Amino acid sequence: MTDPVAVRHDPSRHDRYPDALIRRLLTETKTIALVGASANPARPSWIVLKYLLSRGYDVIPVNPGLAGQMLLGKAVVARLADLPGPVDMVEIFRNSDAAGGLVDEALALPVRPKIVWMQLGVRDDEAAARAEAAGITMIMNRCPKIEYGRISGEIGWTGVNSRILSSKRPVLGGKGVQRLTIERG
């Protein structure tokens, strides 16, 4: 008989995620701590921060080198322990070597996040097992910006096959940009 704990923490589960799971997580999430936020507009973490803010998420940038500064109108904190309150998601925009320690920081928060999301190229199966054992949903090697765009159908408007069909018309979002959204509670 198979050990249920071993199955629950099977690393191959993180090779692919069902669209329904991604949609649910992005729909239920309201607050995000973005670890590794950058002040450089050319950096992917700055682009993702701006995108998530424009989609109505409350995103708190986390970066010890920028702590105390404002980034896209949001106060930057040095570390997860400095967050002003609970967050639904901790998004890790750091390399895989740093991910385990950041997951441990998330586990040490007085109110643990529901989700820890590791960016593209970031994966730590041992840290994922620790988080999942504590009841936290883990997503690895994915970008919430890309997944939001794909799930909402927004990416499809740019000619990319998102594997999502929709009859929803995009909303004109200022400066002639078409923007599709997912319904969020």
C-alpha positions as CSV (number, residue, x, y, z in Angstrom):
1,M,0.0,0.0,0.0
2,T,1.2,3.5,-0.8
3,D,2.1,5.9,2.0
4,P,-0.5,8.8,1.8
5,V,2.0,11.3,3.2
6,A,4.5,10.4,0.5
7,V,1.8,10.7,-2.2
8,R,0.7,14.1,-0.8
9,H,4.3,15.4,-1.1
10,D,5.1,13.7,-4.4
11,P,7.4,16.2,-6.2
12,S,6.0,15.3,-9.6
13,R,2.7,16.9,-8.6
14,H,4.4,20.2,-9.1
15,D,5.2,19.5,-12.8
16,R,1.8,20.6,-13.9
17,Y,-1.2,22.3,-12.2
18,P,-4.8,22.1,-13.2
19,D,-6.3,25.3,-14.6
20,A,-9.1,25.0,-12.0
21,L,-6.6,25.2,-9.2
22,I,-4.8,28.2,-10.6
23,R,-8.1,30.0,-11.3
24,R,-9.3,29.3,-7.7
25,L,-6.0,30.5,-6.2
26,L,-5.9,33.7,-8.3
27,T,-9.6,34.3,-7.6
28,E,-9.4,33.9,-3.8
29,T,-6.1,35.8,-3.4
30,K,-6.4,39.4,-2.3
31,T,-3.1,40.2,-0.7
32,I,0.4,39.2,-1.9
33,A,3.9,39.7,-0.5
34,L,6.2,39.9,-3.5
35,V,9.7,38.8,-2.2
36,G,12.5,40.1,-4.4
37,A,10.6,43.2,-5.7
38,S,12.8,45.5,-7.8
39,A,12.8,49.3,-8.4
40,N,14.1,48.7,-11.9
41,P,11.2,48.9,-14.5
42,A,13.2,46.5,-16.8
43,R,13.2,43.7,-14.2
44,P,10.5,41.0,-14.3
45,S,9.6,41.5,-10.6
46,W,8.8,45.2,-11.2
47,I,6.7,44.3,-14.2
48,V,4.8,41.6,-12.3
49,L,4.3,43.9,-9.3
50,K,2.8,46.6,-11.6
51,Y,0.6,44.0,-13.4
52,L,-0.8,42.5,-10.2
53,L,-1.5,45.9,-8.7
54,S,-3.3,46.9,-11.9
55,R,-5.5,43.8,-11.5
56,G,-6.6,44.9,-8.0
57,Y,-4.4,42.8,-5.8
58,D,-2.9,44.4,-2.7
59,V,0.8,43.7,-3.3
60,I,3.4,44.4,-0.6
61,P,7.0,44.6,-2.1
62,V,9.6,42.8,0.0
63,N,13.3,43.7,-0.5
64,P,15.8,44.5,2.3
65,G,17.8,46.9,0.0
66,L,14.7,49.0,-0.7
67,A,13.0,48.8,2.7
68,G,11.3,52.0,3.7
69,Q,11.0,53.3,0.2
70,M,7.9,53.5,-2.0
71,L,7.6,51.2,-5.0
72,L,4.6,51.9,-7.4
73,G,2.9,53.6,-4.5
74,K,3.5,50.7,-2.0
75,A,5.8,50.8,1.0
76,V,8.6,48.2,0.7
77,V,9.4,46.1,3.7
78,A,12.7,44.3,4.4
79,R,11.5,40.8,5.1
80,L,8.3,38.8,5.6
81,A,8.4,39.3,9.3
82,D,8.0,43.1,8.7
83,L,4.7,42.7,6.8
84,P,2.0,45.0,8.2
85,G,-0.5,42.2,8.4
86,P,-1.5,38.8,7.0
87,V,-1.2,38.0,3.3
88,D,-2.9,35.4,1.3
89,M,0.1,34.6,-0.9
90,V,3.9,34.9,-0.7
91,E,5.4,35.1,-4.1
92,I,9.0,34.3,-4.3
93,F,11.0,36.2,-6.9
94,R,14.4,34.9,-5.8
95,N,16.5,31.9,-6.9
96,S,15.9,28.3,-5.9
97,D,18.7,28.4,-3.4
98,A,16.9,31.2,-1.4
99,A,13.5,29.7,-1.7
100,G,13.7,27.2,1.2
101,G,14.7,29.9,3.7
102,L,11.9,32.1,2.5
103,V,9.3,29.3,2.8
104,D,10.6,28.9,6.4
105,E,10.1,32.6,7.0
106,A,6.5,32.3,5.6
107,L,5.9,29.3,8.0
108,A,7.1,31.4,10.9
109,L,4.6,34.2,10.3
110,P,1.9,34.6,13.0
111,V,-0.7,34.1,10.3
112,R,0.6,31.8,7.6
113,P,-0.2,32.6,4.0
114,K,-2.6,30.2,2.2
115,I,-0.3,30.0,-0.8
116,V,3.5,30.1,-1.5
117,W,4.1,30.7,-5.2
118,M,7.6,30.4,-6.7
119,Q,8.4,32.2,-9.9
120,L,9.5,30.7,-13.2
121,G,12.7,28.7,-12.7
122,V,12.3,28.6,-8.9
123,R,11.7,25.2,-7.4
124,D,12.5,23.6,-4.0
125,D,10.7,20.3,-3.4
126,E,11.8,20.0,0.2
127,A,10.5,23.4,1.0
128,A,7.3,22.6,-0.8
129,A,6.9,19.5,1.4
130,R,7.4,21.5,4.5
131,A,4.8,24.1,3.4
132,E,2.3,21.5,2.3
133,A,2.7,19.6,5.6
134,A,1.6,22.9,7.3
135,G,-1.4,23.2,5.0
136,I,-0.1,25.8,2.6
137,T,-0.7,25.4,-1.2
138,M,2.5,25.4,-3.2
139,I,2.9,26.5,-6.8
140,M,6.4,26.3,-8.3
141,N,8.0,27.4,-11.6
142,R,5.0,29.5,-12.6
143,C,4.3,33.2,-12.9
144,P,1.1,34.6,-11.6
145,K,1.1,37.3,-14.2
146,I,1.3,34.8,-17.0
147,E,-1.2,32.5,-15.4
148,Y,-3.6,35.4,-14.7
149,G,-3.3,36.4,-18.4
150,R,-3.8,32.9,-19.6
151,I,-6.7,32.0,-17.4
152,S,-8.5,35.3,-18.1
153,G,-8.1,34.8,-21.8
154,E,-6.1,38.1,-22.0
155,I,-3.0,36.4,-23.4
156,G,-5.2,34.9,-26.2
157,W,-5.9,38.4,-27.5
158,T,-2.2,38.8,-28.3
159,G,-2.2,35.8,-30.5
160,V,-0.9,33.3,-27.9
161,N,-2.8,30.0,-27.4
162,S,-3.8,30.1,-23.8
163,R,-5.8,26.8,-24.0
164,I,-8.8,28.9,-22.6
165,L,-11.8,29.6,-24.7
166,S,-14.1,32.5,-23.8
167,S,-16.9,34.5,-25.3
168,K,-16.1,37.4,-22.9
169,R,-15.4,40.7,-24.5
170,P,-12.3,42.5,-23.2
171,V,-12.7,45.7,-21.3
172,L,-10.9,48.7,-22.7
173,G,-8.4,49.5,-20.0
174,G,-7.1,53.0,-20.7
175,K,-4.6,53.9,-23.4
176,G,-6.4,51.5,-25.8
177,V,-5.3,48.4,-23.9
178,Q,-7.7,45.4,-23.9
179,R,-7.9,43.8,-20.5
180,L,-9.7,40.6,-19.6
181,T,-10.1,39.7,-15.9
182,I,-11.0,36.8,-13.8
183,E,-13.9,37.1,-11.4
184,R,-12.5,37.7,-7.9
185,G,-14.4,37.6,-4.6
